[in-house]
């Protein structure tokens, strides 16, 4: 329920719009491509980032038939002018809708919206709902604004109304410039960003005001689960700072949202299962990126977890999160 895909060819939006550092691709002779950002190298990707048939074959190696796909977060481009952000989102979403239509038993799509503009985001939510996408992926912050900001609430409200699921993925990591060495933005910043998003939605009262909103936090909830004791203690000892918008203990929200299982550590996963319950832990991979679980749940299959728990992680919890019937994929 957590993998990334992009079209093989991306427009040169920087040239078209006349500003910014939009991502574009430079193909290489060996079949790979370089993601370029404003003329600067960002990341080298392989054909499994866009080749839909190759991805299906790769997944079959791990007895996996269905993959939930969404764009790569660096393409969010929340900093863009709203109309340009909408055009970019529509391009990516149309690619996903087409993919799902052609491979209905292999792909499920999560779209993207221009979160920098509430009205345009809601318009795109309504459009992707009609076009067969079942939810959206958004960033852990929007141009350094927390997800609790009131301007984003109508977007979450629309997701609840339309029955669209929300996956929150860390991006634009805090402190990036001061800790680039040792890949620390990905190892330290990403888990912190996800906890930032979870705390913002809880303390800001978003989850309380929208009880039917179906949210999933990437990377096993980041550092949120491992620091829930500290978070709860802060809520209790300094309510004047923490409980100003929502008087409900943050621990009460455990089991009311979903997380993926990407811990790379069975002991950590068992702790999360204890807090969340198996119905709220989904099979994530972050495919095709190396920091993901590219053996797609093998560490879970090799564990001593009960078969019922594994079945929940591998299938049932994702179907519940996305409100989809298993029969659609049989």
N, C-alpha and C positions, 0 to 999 in steps of 0.2 A: 504493500500500500504506500510505498515511498520510493519512487524511482524517478529519474530525470531523463527527459528527451527534448530535442530541439529539431527544427527543420534542417535539412541538409544545407539549404541555402538561406542566408539571412540578407535582407536588404541593407544597403549602406545608409542607415538612418542619419548618421552624422552628416553625410553629404546632402541628403534630401532635406533635412530640417535646418541645416546650416549652423549647428552648434552641438556641444556635448561630446561625451565619450561613450557612445553606444557601442555595444558589442557587434563585431562582424567576424566572419570566418575567412581565413586564408588557407586554402587547401595545400597539402604537401604531396610530394610524389609517392610516398609510401601509403597513401590512402588516409592518413590522419589529417587533421586540420588544426590550425592555431586560432584560438579565440583571441582576438585583438580588441583592446579597449583604448580608443583614442590614439591609435598607432603604437600602443605599448602592449607587449606580450602579456597575456593573462593566464592562459592555460592551454596545453595541448590535449586534444580529445581524439578519440578513435571512432571508427565507424559505428561502434555499438551505441554511440550517443545519438545517432539519427537513423540507423538502418533497422527498420521495424522487423524484418524477417530474421536478421541476425540475432536480434534480442530474443525473439521467441525461441530460437534454437538454443541460445545460451540458457534460458530459463528452464528448458526441458531437461538439461543436465541435472537440475536440482528438483525435478518432479514438480515444477511450478508452471501452471498454465496461464494465470492471469496476473497482469501487472498494472498497478495504478500509476499513471504517468503525469508529470507536471514539468514546467519549464525549469531551467537552471536559475537560481535566485538572482544571479548577477544581471539577468535580463529584465528584472522588475522595472528598473529605470524610474523609480519614484521621483527622482529629481527632475525629470523631463517636464516640459510644458504639458498641461493636462490633455489637450487635444492630441498631442503627439504621443503621450503615454497611452491614450485610448487606441490610437491606430496601431501601435506596437502590440498592445494586448489583443486586439482583434485578430491580428495576423497570427500570433501564437495560438490563440484559442481556435481559430479556424483550422489550423493544422491538427490540433488535438481532436476536434470534432470529426474531421475527415478520417483520422486514424481509427477512432472508436467505431465509426460507421462501417469501415472496411474490415475490421477485426473485432467484432462484438464479443467474442468469447475469449479474447486475449488482452484487450486493453480497456481500461477505465480512465477517464480523463478528469483532471482537476485544472481549471483555468486560472488565469491571472487577471487582475483588474488594476486600473490606475488609482491606487489608494490615495494619491495626492489630491484627488477630486472626488468628493462624495457623490455628487449627482451623476457624473460619468461612470463611476464604479457601479452604481445601482442599475444604470441602463445596460451596462455590459453583463451584469449578473442576470438580468432578465433575458438577455439575448442568448447567453450560453446555456441557460436552463432549457430554452426551446431547442437548442442545437445538440442536446444529448450529453452535456457535461454534468457531473453530479456534485461538484463542489469547486472550491478554489484553494490555491496555495497563496499565502501572504507572508510577508517578512515579519520578523520579530519586533521591528520598529519601522516607522515610516518617516524617513528624513530626520531621524533622531527623536521623533515624537513617540511616546509610549502609546500602546494600543488602547489605553484607557481614556485617551483624549476624546472629548465629546463629539468631535467632528467625524470620528470613525464609527460611532454607535449606530447611525442609520444604515451603515453598510452591514454590520453584524445583524441588525434588525431585519434587513432585507434577506440575508442568508437564512435566518430562521423562518421567515415568512415563505420563502421559496423552497424550503427544504434542502438547501445546499449545505454540504459539509464544509468545514474549514480546516485546513492543515497549516500550522504555523511553523515556518522554517527560519532558523537563524540566518541573518545576513547583516551587512553593514556593521560589523562587530565593533563594540565599544573598545576603545584603546588600541585600535588596529595599528596606528602609526608608531606607537611606543613599544610594541612587542612583536614586530614582524619576524625577528629571529626565532629559529627553532619551530616555525609553523604554529606559533602560539595563538594567533587569531583563531585557528581551526581547533586547536586542542584545549584552549582555555576560554577564548572569547565566545565561541559558539555555545557551549553549555551554559555560560552565564547569560547570553542573549535569550536563550529559550526560557530560562528561569525568570528573566526580566519580563518576558511576554506573559508568562503564566501569572506572576504576581500582579502585573498591571491589570489583567482581565479579572482577577479575583478581587484585589483591593479596590479597583475602580467600579466594582459592582456590575460589570458587564455580564458575567455568568449568572449572577443573581437575578438580574433584570430580564435575562433571556434564557430561561431554564431549558428550552427546547433547542438551543443552539448546540450543534454537534461539532466540538472542537477537538482536534488531535494535535499534540505537540511532538515534534520530531525528536529523534535522537534520545528516546526514552525520557523525554521531558527535560533534557539537559541536566543542570545541577539542581533543579527544583526538588526532586524527590530526596536527594541525599542531604538537602539542607532544610527540609520541612520543619524539623525541630527548631532550628534557629529562626525560621520565618514565623512559626507559631509563637515562639517565645517573644519575638519582637512585637508581634501583634498584641500579646498579653501585657508586656511590661511598658510599652509606649503606645497605647491606643490613641493618644493625642497626636501622634505622628503617622500611625499606620492605619488605624480604623476610622479615618475621617470620612470615607465615602461608602464604606460597607462594614457593618458591625458583626458580620459572620466570621467565625474562626476559619482561617484558610484551610485547616486540616479537614474541615467538613466537605471540601470540594473534591477530595480524593475519591476516585471512582465515579465522578460525575463528568469527566472528560476522558479522552483516549490518549494514549502515547504509543509510539512504536517500540519495538523490542531491541533497537540497535544499541546494545551495551558492550558487545564483544566479551562479555563476562557473565557466566551463568549465575554466580553468586549475586551480582548486582541485579540481574533480571529477577531472581527469586525474591529479592527484597522489594522490587517494584511490584511484582505480582502480589506480594503480601499487602502492600498498600492499596493497590488498584483493583485487584481481582482480575482473573484471566479474561473476562468479558470486555475489559477496557485496555487490553494490550494487544497491539496489532503487529503483523509481520512486516517489518520494514527492511530495506536493503541499502538504500541510497545508491543503487546501481546507476551508472557504471563506474562510479568514482572510487578510488582506492581506499578512502577512509570508511567506506561502507562495508556492509556484510555481503561480500561477493560470492559467498557459498550459500547464501539465502537460507538462513536458519539451521545450518548444519550443527552449530553448537547447541541448539535447542534439541534437535533430534538425538544428539549424542548424550543428552542429559538424562537425569532420572525423573524428570517431570512427568506427571500422569498424562496418559494419552488424551484425556478430556481437556486438560489444560493446553496441550500442544494443538489440538484441534481448534480450540478457541483462538489461540494466537495466529495460527496459520490460515484461518478462514472466517470463523464465526464473528469475531469482534470487528473485523473490517466490514463485513456485510452489514452488521448492525450500525456501524458508524456511517456508512454510505447509504443505508436503507435500501439495500439491494437484495433480491431473492437469489439464493444459490442456484435455482433452476435455470436462471438466465445463462449460466456458464456450463451446463451439462449437455 
